[in-house]
Amino acid sequence: MRHATQEDLDRLEELLAELRGLSQLRERKRGNFSRGSRAFLHFHEDLGDLYADVRLADDFERMKVTSARDQTQFLTRVREALARTRSRV
């Protein structure tokens, strides 16, 4: 498993655009997002599939984001995690 290249991230451009629209996230460099001062998510590639390491709770969780269905499920989980932590503040 390796960190996603710019070419890998090109495959995720629509997903990246959705993430950029979430006001709680900041894209520090392409494909690497933080929430406040903490790293929140970044991407990997393995054998042609793409994955996101995302901090949905205290630890990172790896989620597949290759297909449109994967990406929809991923965005749902990200939005739920952001809503949960916003309501605690």
GUKOLDREN-731738 format. One line per 5 residues: for each residue y, z, x of N, C-alpha, C, O. Coordinates in nm, 2 decimals. Example, Ala and Ser with C-alpha at 12.3 -4.5 7.8 and 13.67 -1.06 7.14 Angstrom:
BEGIN
-0.57/0.78/1.32/-0.45/0.78/1.23/-0.33/0.78/1.32/-0.33/0.85/1.42 ~ -0.22/0.71/1.28/-0.11/0.71/1.37/0.00/0.79/1.29/0.11/0.80/1.34 $
//
This chain:
BEGIN
-0.12/0.00/0.09/0.00/0.00/0.00/0.12/0.00/0.09/0.13/0.08/0.19 ~ 0.22/-0.09/0.06/0.34/-0.09/0.14/0.46/-0.09/0.04/0.45/-0.11/-0.08 ~ 0.58/-0.06/0.10/0.70/-0.06/0.02/0.73/-0.20/-0.02/0.70/-0.30/0.05 ~ 0.78/-0.22/-0.14/0.81/-0.35/-0.20/0.92/-0.42/-0.11/1.01/-0.36/-0.06 ~ 0.89/-0.55/-0.09/0.99/-0.63/-0.02/1.09/-0.69/-0.12/1.08/-0.67/-0.24 $
1.19/-0.75/-0.06/1.29/-0.82/-0.15/1.23/-0.92/-0.24/1.26/-0.93/-0.36 ~ 1.13/-0.99/-0.19/1.05/-1.09/-0.28/0.98/-1.02/-0.39/0.97/-1.07/-0.50 ~ 0.92/-0.90/-0.36/0.85/-0.82/-0.46/0.95/-0.78/-0.57/0.92/-0.79/-0.69 ~ 1.06/-0.73/-0.52/1.17/-0.69/-0.62/1.22/-0.80/-0.70/1.26/-0.78/-0.81 ~ 1.22/-0.92/-0.65/1.26/-1.04/-0.73/1.17/-1.05/-0.85/1.22/-1.08/-0.96 $
1.05/-1.02/-0.84/0.95/-1.02/-0.95/0.99/-0.91/-1.06/0.95/-0.92/-1.17 ~ 1.06/-0.81/-1.02/1.10/-0.70/-1.11/1.24/-0.70/-1.15/1.29/-0.60/-1.20 ~ 1.31/-0.81/-1.13/1.46/-0.81/-1.15/1.49/-0.77/-1.30/1.59/-0.69/-1.31 ~ 1.42/-0.81/-1.40/1.45/-0.76/-1.53/1.43/-0.61/-1.55/1.51/-0.55/-1.61 ~ 1.33/-0.56/-1.49/1.31/-0.42/-1.49/1.42/-0.34/-1.42/1.47/-0.24/-1.46 $
1.46/-0.39/-1.30/1.57/-0.33/-1.23/1.70/-0.33/-1.31/1.77/-0.24/-1.31 ~ 1.72/-0.44/-1.38/1.84/-0.45/-1.47/1.84/-0.34/-1.57/1.94/-0.28/-1.60 ~ 1.72/-0.32/-1.63/1.71/-0.21/-1.73/1.74/-0.07/-1.67/1.81/0.01/-1.73 ~ 1.68/-0.05/-1.55/1.70/0.08/-1.48/1.85/0.10/-1.44/1.90/0.21/-1.45 ~ 1.92/-0.01/-1.40/2.06/0.00/-1.37/2.14/0.04/-1.49/2.25/0.09/-1.47 $
2.09/0.01/-1.61/2.17/0.04/-1.73/2.15/0.19/-1.77/2.22/0.23/-1.87 ~ 2.07/0.26/-1.70/2.05/0.41/-1.74/2.15/0.49/-1.66/2.15/0.49/-1.54 ~ 2.25/0.55/-1.73/2.36/0.61/-1.67/2.33/0.73/-1.57/2.40/0.76/-1.49 ~ 2.21/0.79/-1.59/2.17/0.90/-1.51/2.12/0.86/-1.37/2.10/0.94/-1.28 ~ 2.09/0.73/-1.36/2.03/0.68/-1.23/2.14/0.61/-1.15/2.23/0.54/-1.20 $
2.12/0.62/-1.02/2.21/0.54/-0.93/2.12/0.47/-0.83/2.02/0.52/-0.77 ~ 2.14/0.34/-0.82/2.06/0.26/-0.72/2.13/0.26/-0.59/2.23/0.20/-0.56 ~ 2.06/0.34/-0.50/2.12/0.36/-0.36/2.10/0.23/-0.28/2.19/0.20/-0.20 ~ 1.99/0.17/-0.29/1.97/0.03/-0.23/1.88/-0.03/-0.33/1.81/0.03/-0.41 ~ 1.87/-0.17/-0.32/1.79/-0.24/-0.42/1.65/-0.18/-0.43/1.57/-0.18/-0.34 $
1.62/-0.14/-0.56/1.49/-0.09/-0.59/1.47/0.06/-0.56/1.36/0.11/-0.58 ~ 1.56/0.13/-0.51/1.55/0.27/-0.48/1.66/0.34/-0.56/1.78/0.33/-0.54 ~ 1.62/0.43/-0.65/1.71/0.50/-0.75/1.70/0.64/-0.72/1.60/0.70/-0.69 ~ 1.81/0.71/-0.74/1.82/0.85/-0.74/1.88/0.90/-0.87/1.94/0.83/-0.94 ~ 1.86/1.03/-0.89/1.92/1.10/-1.00/1.99/1.22/-0.94/1.92/1.32/-0.89 $
2.12/1.23/-0.94/2.19/1.33/-0.87/2.16/1.31/-0.72/2.18/1.20/-0.67 ~ 2.13/1.41/-0.65/2.11/1.40/-0.51/1.96/1.38/-0.47/1.92/1.37/-0.35 ~ 1.87/1.37/-0.57/1.73/1.36/-0.55/1.68/1.22/-0.57/1.72/1.15/-0.67 ~ 1.59/1.18/-0.49/1.52/1.05/-0.51/1.45/1.05/-0.64/1.39/1.15/-0.67 ~ 1.46/0.95/-0.71/1.39/0.94/-0.85/1.28/0.84/-0.85/1.17/0.86/-0.91 $
1.30/0.72/-0.80/1.20/0.62/-0.80/1.22/0.51/-0.70/1.33/0.48/-0.66 ~ 1.11/0.45/-0.66/1.11/0.34/-0.56/0.98/0.26/-0.59/0.89/0.31/-0.66 ~ 0.96/0.14/-0.53/0.85/0.05/-0.56/0.76/0.02/-0.44/0.81/0.03/-0.32 ~ 0.64/-0.01/-0.47/0.54/-0.05/-0.37/0.46/-0.17/-0.42/0.47/-0.21/-0.54 ~ 0.39/-0.24/-0.33/0.31/-0.35/-0.36/0.17/-0.32/-0.30/0.16/-0.27/-0.19 $
0.07/-0.36/-0.37/-0.07/-0.34/-0.31/-0.16/-0.45/-0.38/-0.18/-0.45/-0.50 ~ -0.21/-0.54/-0.29/-0.30/-0.65/-0.34/-0.24/-0.73/-0.46/-0.32/-0.76/-0.55 ~ -0.11/-0.76/-0.45/-0.05/-0.84/-0.55/0.00/-0.76/-0.67/0.08/-0.82/-0.75 ~ -0.03/-0.64/-0.69/0.02/-0.56/-0.80/0.14/-0.47/-0.75/0.15/-0.44/-0.63 ~ 0.23/-0.45/-0.84/0.35/-0.37/-0.81/0.34/-0.23/-0.88/0.29/-0.22/-0.99 $
0.39/-0.13/-0.81/0.38/0.01/-0.86/0.52/0.07/-0.83/0.59/0.04/-0.74 ~ 0.55/0.17/-0.92/0.67/0.25/-0.90/0.62/0.39/-0.88/0.53/0.45/-0.94 ~ 0.68/0.46/-0.78/0.66/0.60/-0.76/0.78/0.66/-0.82/0.90/0.64/-0.78 ~ 0.76/0.74/-0.93/0.87/0.79/-1.01/0.86/0.94/-1.03/0.74/0.99/-1.05 ~ 0.97/1.01/-1.02/0.96/1.16/-1.04/0.99/1.19/-1.19/1.10/1.21/-1.23 $
0.88/1.19/-1.27/0.89/1.22/-1.41/0.90/1.37/-1.44/0.94/1.41/-1.54 ~ 0.85/1.45/-1.34/0.86/1.60/-1.35/0.90/1.64/-1.21/1.00/1.59/-1.15 ~ 0.83/1.74/-1.16/0.86/1.79/-1.02/0.81/1.70/-0.91/0.88/1.69/-0.81 ~ 0.70/1.63/-0.93/0.64/1.55/-0.83/0.64/1.40/-0.87/0.66/1.37/-0.99 ~ 0.63/1.32/-0.77/0.62/1.17/-0.80/0.49/1.14/-0.86/0.38/1.20/-0.83 $
0.49/1.04/-0.95/0.37/0.98/-1.01/0.38/0.83/-0.99/0.48/0.77/-1.00 ~ 0.26/0.78/-0.95/0.26/0.63/-0.93/0.22/0.56/-1.06/0.12/0.60/-1.13 ~ 0.30/0.46/-1.10/0.27/0.39/-1.22/0.27/0.24/-1.19/0.36/0.19/-1.12 ~ 0.18/0.17/-1.25/0.17/0.02/-1.23/0.28/-0.04/-1.31/0.30/-0.01/-1.43 ~ 0.35/-0.14/-1.25/0.46/-0.21/-1.32/0.45/-0.36/-1.31/0.55/-0.43/-1.31 $
0.33/-0.41/-1.29/0.31/-0.55/-1.27/0.34/-0.64/-1.39/0.41/-0.73/-1.39 ~ 0.28/-0.60/-1.50/0.29/-0.68/-1.63/0.41/-0.63/-1.71/0.46/-0.52/-1.69 ~ 0.44/-0.71/-1.81/0.55/-0.67/-1.91/0.50/-0.54/-1.98/0.59/-0.46/-2.01 ~ 0.38/-0.53/-2.02/0.33/-0.41/-2.09/0.34/-0.29/-2.00/0.39/-0.19/-2.04 ~ 0.30/-0.31/-1.87/0.32/-0.20/-1.77/0.46/-0.15/-1.77/0.49/-0.03/-1.77 $
0.55/-0.25/-1.76/0.69/-0.22/-1.75/0.75/-0.15/-1.87/0.83/-0.06/-1.86 ~ 0.70/-0.19/-1.99/0.75/-0.12/-2.11/0.70/0.02/-2.12/0.78/0.11/-2.15 ~ 0.58/0.05/-2.08/0.53/0.18/-2.08/0.60/0.27/-1.97/0.63/0.38/-2.00 ~ 0.63/0.21/-1.86/0.70/0.27/-1.75/0.84/0.31/-1.80/0.88/0.43/-1.78 ~ 0.91/0.22/-1.86/1.05/0.25/-1.91/1.05/0.36/-2.01/1.14/0.44/-2.02 $
0.95/0.36/-2.10/0.94/0.46/-2.20/0.93/0.60/-2.14/0.99/0.69/-2.18 ~ 0.84/0.61/-2.04/0.82/0.73/-1.97/0.94/0.78/-1.89/0.98/0.90/-1.89 ~ 1.01/0.68/-1.83/1.14/0.72/-1.76/1.24/0.77/-1.86/1.30/0.87/-1.83 ~ 1.26/0.70/-1.97/1.36/0.74/-2.06/1.33/0.88/-2.12/1.41/0.96/-2.14 ~ 1.20/0.91/-2.15/1.16/1.04/-2.20/1.19/1.15/-2.09/1.23/1.25/-2.13 $
1.16/1.12/-1.97/1.18/1.22/-1.86/1.33/1.24/-1.85/1.37/1.36/-1.83 ~ 1.41/1.14/-1.85/1.56/1.16/-1.84/1.61/1.24/-1.96/1.70/1.32/-1.95 ~ 1.56/1.21/-2.08/1.60/1.28/-2.20/1.56/1.43/-2.20/1.64/1.52/-2.23 ~ 1.44/1.46/-2.15/1.40/1.60/-2.14/1.48/1.68/-2.04/1.52/1.79/-2.07 ~ 1.51/1.62/-1.93/1.59/1.70/-1.83/1.73/1.71/-1.87/1.80/1.80/-1.83 $
1.79/1.61/-1.94/1.93/1.61/-1.99/1.94/1.73/-2.09/2.04/1.80/-2.09 ~ 1.84/1.75/-2.18/1.85/1.85/-2.28/1.84/1.99/-2.22/1.88/2.09/-2.29 ~ 1.79/2.00/-2.10/1.78/2.14/-2.03/1.91/2.17/-1.97/1.93/2.29/-1.94 ~ 2.00/2.08/-1.94/2.12/2.10/-1.87/2.22/2.17/-1.95/2.33/2.20/-1.91 $
//
